[in-house]
Amino acid sequence: MKKKISLGILLLVVISFISIELFQSYSNKTSPEVVADLEGTIYFTERVNGVLTLFKSDATLQNKTLVYSHKGKGNTGFGDYNDNIIDFNYDKTSQTVYFIAMQDGSWSLFSLHESENTPTLLQKEVMETKTEYLKNEHENQTATSKKGTLYLLSEGNEKIIKKFHGLYDEKFTGYRPTGFSPDGKHLVYHSMEHATPLGTILKGMVAETVGTTYIMNLSTMKSAEFVNAYNIQWVVD
């Protein structure tokens, strides 16, 4: 019996390895120069030790800095903590970020000015706030995903911009658009990085996050790794 279990585990490992190898063999190599000339500042949430935390960075991915962590402050009222920041929005005019996090058992709205270190509680019992995350529509362009393949619809013409090769699963494989850059010249998208659902599932058993976020130059169709973020707001002057 133990021998059969060991063989089963070995088979799963082999399948996982084949999954990512197959995927990578069909994927384009990344081109770091894609991010070199990007302008503006991106605000995003990223998991740190399991907690969604707010960061900002130059769009070129330089000077990444922590904006705010709610770690240890999200008392649910049931003897545990939920320290995630579940929604946010940076207001350029007031130089203030607004976000929602847990406060004494209630999802609450906070504000934090750039000059401050401690947020101000504005309102309790709030589940969402105004957001300006990247969107899949920009002027006459729309990005979509069909069976894991990325499509770009522009001026009535639809074309494939990133073909998925593998066993498609809505949850575990394929590419998904995150949204366009403010000028519409780049598309941010997420890849599950595996050709089969099993490969993704096995990776998820040992990793905090699965997949990689990329940004594509829509003129050259070249891509580079971007921030592995859950929500992204891109602010330009």
Secondary structure, 3 states (H helix, E strand, C coil): CHHHHHHHHHHHHHHHHHHHHHHHHHCCCCCHHHHCCCCCEEEEEEEECCEEEEEEEECCCCCCEEEECCCCCCECCCCCECCCCCEEEEECCCCEEEEEEEECCEEEEEEEECCCCCCEEEEECCCCCCCCCCCCEECCEEEEEECCEEEEEECCEEEEEECCCCCCCCCCCCEEEEEECCCCCEEEEEECCCCCHHHHHHHHHHCCCCCEEEEEECCCCCEEECCCCCCEEEECC
